[in-house]
Amino acid sequence: MLYTLVRLLFDLLTLLVLAHVVISWVPSARYHPLSMWVMRVTEPMLRPFRVMVRVGCYGALDFAPFILLLLLAIARGLVLPLLRGL
């Protein structure tokens, strides 16, 4: 039960970050209520990575979602096997 709940949470966070990326590519989509909710939920998770990446100044590319997705995948790979053993 706990394993399934945590796995769903990782899946949901991943989907929200991917939705954030797609929404950022379509400027007119940013004003839809669902898009605004996705941005509001994901922005606090992305902000720390934007600060770190901004130091390197990579132009207009935003690597924060990639970094967050990578960390989510690593955390998922570490946490889920531990929960499966319970």
Backbone atoms as SQL, in Angstrom:
CREATE TABLE atoms (id INTEGER PRIMARY KEY, chain TEXT, resi INTEGER, resn TEXT, atom TEXT, x REAL, y REAL, z REAL);
INSERT INTO atoms VALUES
  (1, 'A', 1, 'MET', 'N', 0.826, -1.196, 0.000),
  (2, 'A', 1, 'MET', 'CA', 0.000, 0.000, 0.000),
  (3, 'A', 1, 'MET', 'C', 0.872, 1.263, 0.000),
  (4, 'A', 2, 'LEU', 'N', 1.834, 1.332, 0.937),
  (5, 'A', 2, 'LEU', 'CA', 2.722, 2.492, 1.008),
  (6, 'A', 2, 'LEU', 'C', 3.581, 2.578, -0.248),
  (7, 'A', 3, 'TYR', 'N', 4.053, 1.425, -0.721),
  (8, 'A', 3, 'TYR', 'CA', 4.852, 1.366, -1.945),
  (9, 'A', 3, 'TYR', 'C', 4.072, 1.965, -3.114),
  (10, 'A', 4, 'THR', 'N', 2.827, 1.562, -3.264),
  (11, 'A', 4, 'THR', 'CA', 1.986, 2.055, -4.363),
  (12, 'A', 4, 'THR', 'C', 1.741, 3.546, -4.242),
  (13, 'A', 5, 'LEU', 'N', 1.502, 4.024, -3.049),
  (14, 'A', 5, 'LEU', 'CA', 1.251, 5.449, -2.824),
  (15, 'A', 5, 'LEU', 'C', 2.485, 6.286, -3.173),
  (16, 'A', 6, 'VAL', 'N', 3.653, 5.851, -2.744),
  (17, 'A', 6, 'VAL', 'CA', 4.888, 6.586, -3.029),
  (18, 'A', 6, 'VAL', 'C', 5.204, 6.535, -4.519),
  (19, 'A', 7, 'ARG', 'N', 4.979, 5.381, -5.151),
  (20, 'A', 7, 'ARG', 'CA', 5.211, 5.263, -6.592),
  (21, 'A', 7, 'ARG', 'C', 4.292, 6.202, -7.368),
  (22, 'A', 8, 'LEU', 'N', 3.036, 6.289, -6.960),
  (23, 'A', 8, 'LEU', 'CA', 2.094, 7.214, -7.599),
  (24, 'A', 8, 'LEU', 'C', 2.508, 8.667, -7.387),
  (25, 'A', 9, 'LEU', 'N', 3.040, 8.980, -6.221),
  (26, 'A', 9, 'LEU', 'CA', 3.506, 10.334, -5.948),
  (27, 'A', 9, 'LEU', 'C', 4.675, 10.699, -6.874),
  (28, 'A', 10, 'PHE', 'N', 5.619, 9.789, -7.038),
  (29, 'A', 10, 'PHE', 'CA', 6.730, 10.036, -7.968),
  (30, 'A', 10, 'PHE', 'C', 6.213, 10.211, -9.398),
  (31, 'A', 11, 'ASP', 'N', 5.264, 9.365, -9.791),
  (32, 'A', 11, 'ASP', 'CA', 4.686, 9.473, -11.140),
  (33, 'A', 11, 'ASP', 'C', 3.981, 10.807, -11.332),
  (34, 'A', 12, 'LEU', 'N', 3.217, 11.229, -10.342),
  (35, 'A', 12, 'LEU', 'CA', 2.494, 12.495, -10.422),
  (36, 'A', 12, 'LEU', 'C', 3.454, 13.675, -10.516),
  (37, 'A', 13, 'LEU', 'N', 4.492, 13.675, -9.691),
  (38, 'A', 13, 'LEU', 'CA', 5.473, 14.762, -9.740),
  (39, 'A', 13, 'LEU', 'C', 6.169, 14.819, -11.097),
  (40, 'A', 14, 'THR', 'N', 6.505, 13.662, -11.634),
  (41, 'A', 14, 'THR', 'CA', 7.148, 13.607, -12.953),
  (42, 'A', 14, 'THR', 'C', 6.217, 14.171, -14.024),
  (43, 'A', 15, 'LEU', 'N', 4.962, 13.762, -14.006),
  (44, 'A', 15, 'LEU', 'CA', 3.997, 14.271, -14.985),
  (45, 'A', 15, 'LEU', 'C', 3.782, 15.772, -14.854),
  (46, 'A', 16, 'LEU', 'N', 3.755, 16.266, -13.626),
  (47, 'A', 16, 'LEU', 'CA', 3.579, 17.705, -13.426),
  (48, 'A', 16, 'LEU', 'C', 4.760, 18.496, -13.971),
  (49, 'A', 17, 'VAL', 'N', 5.971, 17.996, -13.765),
  (50, 'A', 17, 'VAL', 'CA', 7.152, 18.691, -14.286),
  (51, 'A', 17, 'VAL', 'C', 7.139, 18.662, -15.817),
  (52, 'A', 18, 'LEU', 'N', 6.796, 17.522, -16.400),
  (53, 'A', 18, 'LEU', 'CA', 6.705, 17.442, -17.865),
  (54, 'A', 18, 'LEU', 'C', 5.619, 18.366, -18.403),
  (55, 'A', 19, 'ALA', 'N', 4.488, 18.447, -17.699),
  (56, 'A', 19, 'ALA', 'CA', 3.419, 19.365, -18.106),
  (57, 'A', 19, 'ALA', 'C', 3.907, 20.809, -18.029),
  (58, 'A', 20, 'HIS', 'N', 4.681, 21.123, -17.009),
  (59, 'A', 20, 'HIS', 'CA', 5.246, 22.469, -16.863),
  (60, 'A', 20, 'HIS', 'C', 6.114, 22.812, -18.077),
  (61, 'A', 21, 'VAL', 'N', 6.922, 21.863, -18.519),
  (62, 'A', 21, 'VAL', 'CA', 7.794, 22.083, -19.672),
  (63, 'A', 21, 'VAL', 'C', 6.950, 22.354, -20.916),
  (64, 'A', 22, 'VAL', 'N', 5.935, 21.533, -21.153),
  (65, 'A', 22, 'VAL', 'CA', 5.091, 21.707, -22.335),
  (66, 'A', 22, 'VAL', 'C', 4.356, 23.041, -22.272),
  (67, 'A', 23, 'ILE', 'N', 3.836, 23.392, -21.118),
  (68, 'A', 23, 'ILE', 'CA', 3.124, 24.668, -20.954),
  (69, 'A', 23, 'ILE', 'C', 4.054, 25.837, -21.225),
  (70, 'A', 24, 'SER', 'N', 5.309, 25.717, -20.824),
  (71, 'A', 24, 'SER', 'CA', 6.241, 26.825, -21.034),
  (72, 'A', 24, 'SER', 'C', 6.548, 27.032, -22.515),
  (73, 'A', 25, 'TRP', 'N', 6.341, 26.013, -23.342),
  (74, 'A', 25, 'TRP', 'CA', 6.570, 26.146, -24.778),
  (75, 'A', 25, 'TRP', 'C', 5.401, 26.810, -25.494),
  (76, 'A', 26, 'VAL', 'N', 4.219, 26.811, -24.866),
  (77, 'A', 26, 'VAL', 'CA', 3.015, 27.365, -25.499),
  (78, 'A', 26, 'VAL', 'C', 2.554, 28.561, -24.662),
  (79, 'A', 27, 'PRO', 'N', 2.974, 29.754, -25.037),
  (80, 'A', 27, 'PRO', 'CA', 2.667, 30.928, -24.216),
  (81, 'A', 27, 'PRO', 'C', 1.174, 31.133, -23.941),
  (82, 'A', 28, 'SER', 'N', 0.312, 30.856, -24.906),
  (83, 'A', 28, 'SER', 'CA', -1.120, 31.084, -24.688),
  (84, 'A', 28, 'SER', 'C', -1.706, 30.095, -23.683),
  (85, 'A', 29, 'ALA', 'N', -1.065, 28.947, -23.480),
  (86, 'A', 29, 'ALA', 'CA', -1.564, 27.948, -22.541),
  (87, 'A', 29, 'ALA', 'C', -1.343, 28.359, -21.089),
  (88, 'A', 30, 'ARG', 'N', -0.472, 29.299, -20.854),
  (89, 'A', 30, 'ARG', 'CA', -0.144, 29.698, -19.475),
  (90, 'A', 30, 'ARG', 'C', -1.319, 30.317, -18.728),
  (91, 'A', 31, 'TYR', 'N', -2.314, 30.766, -19.447),
  (92, 'A', 31, 'TYR', 'CA', -3.428, 31.473, -18.809),
  (93, 'A', 31, 'TYR', 'C', -4.628, 30.576, -18.544),
  (94, 'A', 32, 'HIS', 'N', -4.543, 29.327, -18.907),
  (95, 'A', 32, 'HIS', 'CA', -5.616, 28.380, -18.610),
  (96, 'A', 32, 'HIS', 'C', -5.534, 28.044, -17.113),
  (97, 'A', 33, 'PRO', 'N', -6.670, 27.926, -16.430),
  (98, 'A', 33, 'PRO', 'CA', -6.638, 27.653, -14.981),
  (99, 'A', 33, 'PRO', 'C', -5.843, 26.393, -14.603),
  (100, 'A', 34, 'LEU', 'N', -5.961, 25.333, -15.389),
  (101, 'A', 34, 'LEU', 'CA', -5.204, 24.120, -15.085),
  (102, 'A', 34, 'LEU', 'C', -3.705, 24.356, -15.255),
  (103, 'A', 35, 'SER', 'N', -3.332, 25.095, -16.288),
  (104, 'A', 35, 'SER', 'CA', -1.922, 25.423, -16.507),
  (105, 'A', 35, 'SER', 'C', -1.385, 26.277, -15.377),
  (106, 'A', 36, 'MET', 'N', -2.173, 27.219, -14.937),
  (107, 'A', 36, 'MET', 'CA', -1.738, 28.082, -13.832),
  (108, 'A', 36, 'MET', 'C', -1.533, 27.254, -12.560),
  (109, 'A', 37, 'TRP', 'N', -2.390, 26.258, -12.337),
  (110, 'A', 37, 'TRP', 'CA', -2.247, 25.388, -11.170),
  (111, 'A', 37, 'TRP', 'C', -0.955, 24.569, -11.282),
  (112, 'A', 38, 'VAL', 'N', -0.700, 24.008, -12.460),
  (113, 'A', 38, 'VAL', 'CA', 0.523, 23.223, -12.667),
  (114, 'A', 38, 'VAL', 'C', 1.753, 24.090, -12.401),
  (115, 'A', 39, 'MET', 'N', 1.756, 25.302, -12.919),
  (116, 'A', 39, 'MET', 'CA', 2.888, 26.212, -12.713),
  (117, 'A', 39, 'MET', 'C', 3.047, 26.549, -11.223),
  (118, 'A', 40, 'ARG', 'N', 1.929, 26.764, -10.543),
  (119, 'A', 40, 'ARG', 'CA', 1.975, 27.108, -9.120),
  (120, 'A', 40, 'ARG', 'C', 2.527, 25.941, -8.292),
  (121, 'A', 41, 'VAL', 'N', 2.202, 24.717, -8.675),
  (122, 'A', 41, 'VAL', 'CA', 2.659, 23.545, -7.926),
  (123, 'A', 41, 'VAL', 'C', 4.135, 23.244, -8.216),
  (124, 'A', 42, 'THR', 'N', 4.545, 23.376, -9.466),
  (125, 'A', 42, 'THR', 'CA', 5.905, 22.975, -9.834),
  (126, 'A', 42, 'THR', 'C', 6.952, 24.064, -9.621),
  (127, 'A', 43, 'GLU', 'N', 6.544, 25.297, -9.664),
  (128, 'A', 43, 'GLU', 'CA', 7.522, 26.396, -9.560),
  (129, 'A', 43, 'GLU', 'C', 8.361, 26.345, -8.273),
  (130, 'A', 44, 'PRO', 'N', 7.765, 26.084, -7.100),
  (131, 'A', 44, 'PRO', 'CA', 8.610, 26.003, -5.899),
  (132, 'A', 44, 'PRO', 'C', 9.653, 24.886, -5.954),
  (133, 'A', 45, 'MET', 'N', 9.361, 23.803, -6.676),
  (134, 'A', 45, 'MET', 'CA', 10.337, 22.719, -6.798),
  (135, 'A', 45, 'MET', 'C', 11.442, 23.085, -7.786),
  (136, 'A', 46, 'LEU', 'N', 11.117, 23.879, -8.795),
  (137, 'A', 46, 'LEU', 'CA', 12.091, 24.237, -9.827),
  (138, 'A', 46, 'LEU', 'C', 12.962, 25.432, -9.440),
  (139, 'A', 47, 'ARG', 'N', 12.443, 26.312, -8.606),
  (140, 'A', 47, 'ARG', 'CA', 13.148, 27.559, -8.274),
  (141, 'A', 47, 'ARG', 'C', 14.568, 27.354, -7.749),
  (142, 'A', 48, 'PRO', 'N', 14.814, 26.431, -6.812),
  (143, 'A', 48, 'PRO', 'CA', 16.197, 26.267, -6.325),
  (144, 'A', 48, 'PRO', 'C', 17.168, 25.858, -7.431),
  (145, 'A', 49, 'PHE', 'N', 16.711, 25.054, -8.366),
  (146, 'A', 49, 'PHE', 'CA', 17.585, 24.615, -9.455),
  (147, 'A', 49, 'PHE', 'C', 17.828, 25.746, -10.452),
  (148, 'A', 50, 'ARG', 'N', 16.840, 26.609, -10.620),
  (149, 'A', 50, 'ARG', 'CA', 17.033, 27.765, -11.499),
  (150, 'A', 50, 'ARG', 'C', 18.095, 28.696, -10.933),
  (151, 'A', 51, 'VAL', 'N', 18.116, 28.850, -9.634),
  (152, 'A', 51, 'VAL', 'CA', 19.126, 29.697, -8.993),
  (153, 'A', 51, 'VAL', 'C', 20.512, 29.100, -9.214),
  (154, 'A', 52, 'MET', 'N', 20.638, 27.781, -9.060),
  (155, 'A', 52, 'MET', 'CA', 21.934, 27.131, -9.251),
  (156, 'A', 52, 'MET', 'C', 22.375, 27.202, -10.706),
  (157, 'A', 53, 'VAL', 'N', 21.459, 26.979, -11.630),
  (158, 'A', 53, 'VAL', 'CA', 21.802, 26.973, -13.052),
  (159, 'A', 53, 'VAL', 'C', 22.094, 28.381, -13.538),
  (160, 'A', 54, 'ARG', 'N', 21.426, 29.356, -12.987),
  (161, 'A', 54, 'ARG', 'CA', 21.622, 30.744, -13.403),
  (162, 'A', 54, 'ARG', 'C', 23.055, 31.193, -13.188),
  (163, 'A', 55, 'VAL', 'N', 23.712, 30.625, -12.202),
  (164, 'A', 55, 'VAL', 'CA', 25.106, 30.966, -11.942),
  (165, 'A', 55, 'VAL', 'C', 25.961, 30.639, -13.159),
  (166, 'A', 56, 'GLY', 'N', 25.644, 29.540, -13.857),
  (167, 'A', 56, 'GLY', 'CA', 26.397, 29.144, -15.033),
  (168, 'A', 56, 'GLY', 'C', 26.018, 29.909, -16.288),
  (169, 'A', 57, 'CYS', 'N', 24.859, 30.562, -16.303),
  (170, 'A', 57, 'CYS', 'CA', 24.374, 31.348, -17.443),
  (171, 'A', 57, 'CYS', 'C', 24.425, 30.567, -18.753),
  (172, 'A', 58, 'TYR', 'N', 23.453, 29.725, -18.958),
  (173, 'A', 58, 'TYR', 'CA', 23.372, 28.934, -20.184),
  (174, 'A', 58, 'TYR', 'C', 22.399, 29.531, -21.188),
  (175, 'A', 59, 'GLY', 'N', 22.205, 30.807, -21.159),
  (176, 'A', 59, 'GLY', 'CA', 21.342, 31.468, -22.131),
  (177, 'A', 59, 'GLY', 'C', 19.876, 31.254, -21.829),
  (178, 'A', 60, 'ALA', 'N', 19.103, 31.052, -22.883),
  (179, 'A', 60, 'ALA', 'CA', 17.656, 30.951, -22.738),
  (180, 'A', 60, 'ALA', 'C', 17.197, 29.546, -22.352),
  (181, 'A', 61, 'LEU', 'N', 18.096, 28.581, -22.327),
  (182, 'A', 61, 'LEU', 'CA', 17.700, 27.217, -21.973),
  (183, 'A', 61, 'LEU', 'C', 17.532, 27.088, -20.466),
  (184, 'A', 62, 'ASP', 'N', 16.432, 26.459, -20.073),
  (185, 'A', 62, 'ASP', 'CA', 16.149, 26.243, -18.658),
  (186, 'A', 62, 'ASP', 'C', 16.406, 24.774, -18.344),
  (187, 'A', 63, 'PHE', 'N', 17.493, 24.501, -17.643),
  (188, 'A', 63, 'PHE', 'CA', 17.850, 23.132, -17.310),
  (189, 'A', 63, 'PHE', 'C', 17.236, 22.676, -15.986),
  (190, 'A', 64, 'ALA', 'N', 16.513, 23.543, -15.290),
  (191, 'A', 64, 'ALA', 'CA', 15.933, 23.191, -13.998),
  (192, 'A', 64, 'ALA', 'C', 14.992, 21.990, -14.087),
  (193, 'A', 65, 'PRO', 'N', 14.085, 21.919, -15.073),
  (194, 'A', 65, 'PRO', 'CA', 13.223, 20.736, -15.147),
  (195, 'A', 65, 'PRO', 'C', 14.011, 19.439, -15.373),
  (196, 'A', 66, 'PHE', 'N', 15.045, 19.510, -16.193),
  (197, 'A', 66, 'PHE', 'CA', 15.870, 18.323, -16.434),
  (198, 'A', 66, 'PHE', 'C', 16.535, 17.871, -15.140),
  (199, 'A', 67, 'ILE', 'N', 17.079, 18.805, -14.387),
  (200, 'A', 67, 'ILE', 'CA', 17.741, 18.464, -13.125),
  (201, 'A', 67, 'ILE', 'C', 16.738, 17.868, -12.140),
  (202, 'A', 68, 'LEU', 'N', 15.552, 18.480, -12.050),
  (203, 'A', 68, 'LEU', 'CA', 14.529, 17.968, -11.137),
  (204, 'A', 68, 'LEU', 'C', 14.075, 16.571, -11.559),
  (205, 'A', 69, 'LEU', 'N', 13.867, 16.349, -12.848),
  (206, 'A', 69, 'LEU', 'CA', 13.467, 15.016, -13.314),
  (207, 'A', 69, 'LEU', 'C', 14.554, 13.981, -13.038),
  (208, 'A', 70, 'LEU', 'N', 15.795, 14.374, -13.202),
  (209, 'A', 70, 'LEU', 'CA', 16.905, 13.471, -12.905),
  (210, 'A', 70, 'LEU', 'C', 16.934, 13.111, -11.421),
  (211, 'A', 71, 'LEU', 'N', 16.771, 14.098, -10.563),
  (212, 'A', 71, 'LEU', 'CA', 16.761, 13.839, -9.113),
  (213, 'A', 71, 'LEU', 'C', 15.549, 13.014, -8.690),
  (214, 'A', 72, 'LEU', 'N', 14.404, 13.253, -9.327),
  (215, 'A', 72, 'LEU', 'CA', 13.216, 12.437, -9.033),
  (216, 'A', 72, 'LEU', 'C', 13.459, 10.981, -9.419),
  (217, 'A', 73, 'ALA', 'N', 14.104, 10.760, -10.560),
  (218, 'A', 73, 'ALA', 'CA', 14.395, 9.393, -10.998),
  (219, 'A', 73, 'ALA', 'C', 15.369, 8.709, -10.044),
  (220, 'A', 74, 'ILE', 'N', 16.368, 9.443, -9.586),
  (221, 'A', 74, 'ILE', 'CA', 17.332, 8.877, -8.634),
  (222, 'A', 74, 'ILE', 'C', 16.644, 8.560, -7.313),
  (223, 'A', 75, 'ALA', 'N', 15.845, 9.497, -6.814),
  (224, 'A', 75, 'ALA', 'CA', 15.129, 9.268, -5.546),
  (225, 'A', 75, 'ALA', 'C', 14.179, 8.088, -5.670),
  (226, 'A', 76, 'ARG', 'N', 13.491, 8.011, -6.806),
  (227, 'A', 76, 'ARG', 'CA', 12.573, 6.886, -7.034),
  (228, 'A', 76, 'ARG', 'C', 13.345, 5.561, -7.012),
  (229, 'A', 77, 'GLY', 'N', 14.496, 5.541, -7.665),
  (230, 'A', 77, 'GLY', 'CA', 15.307, 4.331, -7.705),
  (231, 'A', 77, 'GLY', 'C', 15.858, 3.927, -6.348),
  (232, 'A', 78, 'LEU', 'N', 16.014, 4.882, -5.456),
  (233, 'A', 78, 'LEU', 'CA', 16.513, 4.577, -4.112),
  (234, 'A', 78, 'LEU', 'C', 15.387, 4.224, -3.142),
  (235, 'A', 79, 'VAL', 'N', 14.286, 4.968, -3.225),
  (236, 'A', 79, 'VAL', 'CA', 13.206, 4.822, -2.237),
  (237, 'A', 79, 'VAL', 'C', 12.333, 3.599, -2.513),
  (238, 'A', 80, 'LEU', 'N', 11.934, 3.394, -3.755),
  (239, 'A', 80, 'LEU', 'CA', 10.989, 2.305, -4.044),
  (240, 'A', 80, 'LEU', 'C', 11.542, 0.914, -3.724),
  (241, 'A', 81, 'PRO', 'N', 12.799, 0.616, -4.039),
  (242, 'A', 81, 'PRO', 'CA', 13.302, -0.708, -3.628),
  (243, 'A', 81, 'PRO', 'C', 13.318, -0.902, -2.096),
  (244, 'A', 82, 'LEU', 'N', 13.561, 0.168, -1.373),
  (245, 'A', 82, 'LEU', 'CA', 13.528, 0.075, 0.089),
  (246, 'A', 82, 'LEU', 'C', 12.123, -0.232, 0.579),
  (247, 'A', 83, 'LEU', 'N', 11.135, 0.433, -0.034),
  (248, 'A', 83, 'LEU', 'CA', 9.747, 0.212, 0.380),
  (249, 'A', 83, 'LEU', 'C', 9.255, -1.163, -0.052),
  (250, 'A', 84, 'ARG', 'N', 9.752, -1.663, -1.154),
  (251, 'A', 84, 'ARG', 'CA', 9.338, -2.983, -1.629),
  (252, 'A', 84, 'ARG', 'C', 9.774, -4.072, -0.637),
  (253, 'A', 85, 'GLY', 'N', 10.893, -3.823, 0.035),
  (254, 'A', 85, 'GLY', 'CA', 11.394, -4.799, 1.006),
  (255, 'A', 85, 'GLY', 'C', 10.616, -4.822, 2.316),
  (256, 'A', 86, 'LEU', 'N', 9.776, -3.824, 2.557),
  (257, 'A', 86, 'LEU', 'CA', 9.027, -3.792, 3.827),
  (258, 'A', 86, 'LEU', 'C', 7.915, -4.794, 3.863);
